């Protein structure tokens, strides 16, 4: 979490010089991007997964593809970092909503949750996570509409 000039606390991915170089600007970018990646992933997931079960790797690939579709990130590595941060946001949403118990790693938390979910439920959860983070970060998104996961 990082303090922003507006006094609010915002999620900022840490441990990467790309994100730590300008924390305030990064917080602004991420507040625009995180919920959008989650919302777009809800729409793209069926094209990545097909009818089969959703695996953790599928979810991460969908988040990466969402960054590509939205045109965010400077290069491949930056988009991978954005996808990883959105993955962590999704895990945090699942834990906060008590949908799953926290595991040591976000990937393990999501894997545990995915084991009991079908494609529709994953899409609905991604859309709900997007809405949660839009409200939590209290900032308008890039205009990606939240669509029904039907």
C-alpha positions in Angstrom: 0.0 0.0 0.0 1.2 3.5 -0.7 0.0 6.9 0.5 -1.2 9.2 -2.3 -1.3 13.0 -2.3 -5.1 12.8 -2.0 -4.6 11.1 1.4 -6.1 7.7 0.4 -4.2 4.4 0.5 -3.8 2.6 -2.8 -2.5 -0.8 -3.9 0.9 -0.5 -5.5 2.8 -3.5 -6.6 6.2 -3.6 -4.9 9.6 -5.2 -5.4 10.0 -4.0 -9.0 12.0 -0.9 -10.1 9.4 -0.3 -12.8 6.7 0.2 -10.1 8.9 1.8 -7.5 10.5 4.5 -9.7 7.6 6.9 -9.2 5.1 5.6 -6.7 2.5 8.4 -7.0 2.4 8.1 -10.8 2.3 4.3 -10.5 -0.6 4.5 -8.1 -2.5 6.6 -10.5 -1.8 4.2 -13.4 -2.6 1.2 -11.3 -5.9 2.7 -10.1 -6.8 3.0 -13.7 -5.5 -0.4 -14.8 -6.2 -3.0 -12.1 -10.0 -3.1 -12.2 -9.9 -2.9 -16.0 -7.6 -5.9 -16.3 -10.0 -7.9 -14.1 -13.1 -6.8 -16.0 -11.5 -7.5 -19.4 -10.3 -10.9 -18.1 -13.9 -11.8 -17.2 -14.8 -11.2 -20.9 -11.7 -12.9 -22.4 -11.6 -16.0 -20.2 -13.8 -18.3 -22.4 -11.7 -17.6 -25.4 -8.5 -18.6 -23.5 -9.9 -21.5 -21.6 -12.6 -22.9 -23.9 -15.1 -25.2 -22.2 -12.6 -26.9 -19.8 -11.9 -26.1 -16.2 -10.1 -22.9 -15.4 -6.5 -23.4 -14.2 -4.3 -20.8 -12.4 -2.1 -20.5 -15.5 -5.2 -19.8 -17.6 -6.2 -17.0 -15.3 -2.8 -15.5 -15.5 -2.6 -15.8 -19.3 -6.0 -14.1 -19.5 -4.9 -11.2 -17.3 -1.8 -10.8 -19.5 -4.0 -10.9 -22.6 -6.2 -8.3 -21.0 -3.2 -6.0 -20.7 -2.4 -6.5 -24.4 -6.0 -5.9 -25.4 -6.2 -2.7 -23.3 -2.8 -1.5 -24.6 -1.4 -1.0 -21.1 2.2 -1.6 -20.2 5.4 -0.4 -21.9 6.5 -3.9 -23.0 6.0 -7.6 -22.5 7.7 -7.6 -19.1 5.6 -4.6 -17.8 2.4 -6.3 -19.0 3.5 -9.5 -17.2 4.0 -7.5 -14.0 0.6 -5.9 -14.4 -1.0 -9.3 -14.9 0.7 -10.6 -11.8 -0.4 -7.6 -9.7 -4.0 -8.1 -11.0 -3.7 -11.8 -10.0 -2.7 -10.7 -6.5 -5.7 -8.3 -6.4 -8.0 -11.1 -7.3 -6.6 -13.3 -4.6 -7.0 -10.5 -2.1 -10.6 -10.1 -3.2 -11.3 -13.8 -2.7 -9.7 -13.7 0.8 -11.4 -10.5 1.8 -14.8 -11.9 0.7 -14.0 -15.2 2.6 -14.4 -17.2 -0.5 -11.2 -19.1 0.3 -8.7 -19.3 3.1 -5.4 -17.5 2.5 -2.5 -19.6 1.4 1.2 -18.5 1.6 1.2 -17.5 -2.1 -1.6 -15.8 -4.1 -1.2 -18.5 -6.8 -2.0 -21.3 -4.2 -4.9 -19.3 -2.9 -6.4 -19.0 -6.3 -5.6 -22.6 -7.3 -7.5 -23.8 -4.2 -10.5 -21.6 -5.0 -10.5 -22.6 -8.7 -10.7 -26.3 -7.9 -14.3 -25.9 -6.9 -15.5 -23.4 -9.6 -16.8 -23.6 -13.1 -16.1 -21.1 -15.9 -19.2 -19.0 -15.2 -18.4 -18.6 -11.5 -14.8 -17.6 -12.3 -16.1 -14.9 -14.7 -18.6 -13.6 -12.2 -15.9 -13.5 -9.5 -13.5 -11.6 -11.8 -16.3 -9.0 -12.6 -17.1 -8.7 -8.9 -13.4 -8.3 -8.1 -13.2 -5.5 -10.7 -16.2 -3.7 -9.1 -14.7 -4.2 -5.7 -11.4 -2.7 -6.6 -13.1 0.2 -8.5 -14.9 1.1 -5.3 -11.9 0.4 -3.1 -9.6 2.6 -5.2 -12.3 5.1 -5.8 -11.2 6.1 -9.2 -12.8 5.9 -12.7 -11.5 3.2 -15.0 -10.4 3.4 -18.6 -14.0 2.9 -19.6 -14.1 -0.8 -19.8 -17.8 -1.7 -19.2 -18.5 -4.5 -16.8 -20.6 -7.0 -18.7 -22.6 -9.9 -17.4 -20.7 -13.1 -17.4 -23.5 -15.0 -19.1 
